[in-house]
Amino acid sequence: MSGLQLLLVAGTHGNEVNAPWLLDQWLKQSTLINTYGMRVLPVIGNPAARTMAQRYLDRDLNRSFRPDLLQSKGSSDQEVDRAKQLLSLYGPEGSSPCQIAIDLHSTTAAMGSSLVVYGRRPADLALAGLIQARLGLPIYLHEGDQAQQGFLVERWPCGLVIEIGPVPQGLLQARIVEQTRLAVEACFEALAAVSSGLVAYPDCLVIHRHLGSLDLPRQSDGQQAGVVHAQLQGRDWQALQVGTPLFTLADGEVLRFEGESSTVPVFINEAAYAEKHIAMSLTKREVWPLEPKWSGALQALVEG
Amino acid sequence: MSGLQLLLVAGTHGNEVNAPWLLDQWLKQSTLINTYGMRVLPVIGNPAARTMAQRYLDRDLNRSFRPDLLQSKGSSDQEVDRAKQLLSLYGPEGSSPCQIAIDLHSTTAAMGSSLVVYGRRPADLALAGLIQARLGLPIYLHEGDQAQQGFLVERWPCGLVIEIGPVPQGLLQARIVEQTRLAVEACFEALAAVSSGLVAYPDCLVIHRHLGSLDLPRQSDGQQAGVVHAQLQGRDWQALQVGTPLFTLADGEVLRFEGESSTVPVFINEAAYAEKHIAMSLTKREVWPLEPKWSGALQALVEG
């Protein structure tokens, strides 16, 4: 067994309560999650925000892992301090170093169980491909978005987000807890297979590549002027066509999609994204052959 | 036309955002809601909590209309002050008196569109019966619960709650807005019919009479020890039978219903009720003949 240690983070957003609940129950019942022999370090990302049942206190912790913020001295934001602390404890150079970070999230959007990777890091893509081959989860590749930076997993050599919904903020739902458990176990199983050397990679992976985001319709003063169209609500991962209804305005006017057909929306009407001016993100579904350098990078990381 | 004026309250809970959105849009677009000629006074119940996107600031406004609280001098709770203010403005003896109050709510439970009446006030039952006859909405009769007192509509001669879900707190969903609009219009249409004297009452109404509430399973220290069973989630209004799964504990143990068969659960896993120690409420479905004194009471109120 190598010195590989996995960081398993829940509650990076304090009002996403299902994954923290799962970790709490795991502490009471050690057989609840099969780690497949992997060494796993579970941690609550933002315990102060969890206590307050808020997404964050000063700023979004999962946008606080930006190099400029991490290098700042004497920040007044609690989340930047917490980001620094998590890295000093569990970062690749931390006191209890972890090489891979799995960050567990939930969403009010109907994302089902899904994976999010940030950029095209080879080990991330290899791991996402292995989990997709086991459970069929869709992969959202977030990249090239200047407005959204500083995600937690980016500061570990390998890492991804497991994103599950729909579920209201602050509400435990048994199905969401169970979906989280299954996705986490699939991740551990995949890494154990890599560790054992007996891993079978899929030939390719299906990714949904981030193209950009749409804001809600707004008045000239910035006030929200419409809502996500009822027919689009809950249709995450389902391709838009020219003319698909997107938004409804107060007077009943419907704004329709005019972009490239087969664009795939994700995070439709996620409650926490209104403040980020994101009503949904748009992606392009692509099939990528799994490259040997990806699996090689993951293998090298696991072997330490 | 009588001097009848209706109070239409949205945002009594600051994180229930769909009805306030509807009222905002109505201000911009006067044809959005057909009032059927009724005089309607729309108001945001708890604007301070709405600004904070919280259910309440100091205490639940919709439990703050208790006579003892309303008679108290110099309360330090903002919601008690707001309750007094709403009554002094729009109460039956207020400066702009309203005789009927309709209070618009949303819930994370799968209640669909539904009506809640408090106690067995004749005019309330007549109005609920008329709306049920139009839209078929289920009626939850809340009564005899010492732990839950002080609802807003109880302080008006006639009033009911329109409760719609499931929808996360803080999230606008077009379908919830539209369901709210339809229920409000049905209410106005019913009252206009009463006012015109050309009203046809149903022979009976179907009510779900409150029996009591179940808390989540808890440890001896009060900590939550389980979650609502996945099979029960979303099954509001569907009768329980002996053996129906209710809760799942950390070790997988399932707690099952052992009460009287045909008990009907409502408000299953409503996010805001965890702090009230309510995992769901239990009701008995009954068919009540519509009594002449009920319609008489509503008629008298409308005629002023």
Interface residues (C-beta under 8 A of the other chain):
Chain A: W21 Q25 K28 Q29 L32 T108 P166 V167 P168 Q169 G170 L171 L172 Q173 A174 R175 V177 E178 Q224 V227 V228 H229 A230 Q233 T248 A250 D251 N269 A271
Chain B: W21 Q25 K28 Q29 L32 T108 P166 V167 P168 Q169 G170 L171 L172 Q173 A174 R175 V177 E178 Q224 V227 V228 H229 A230 Q233 T248 A250 D251 N269 A271
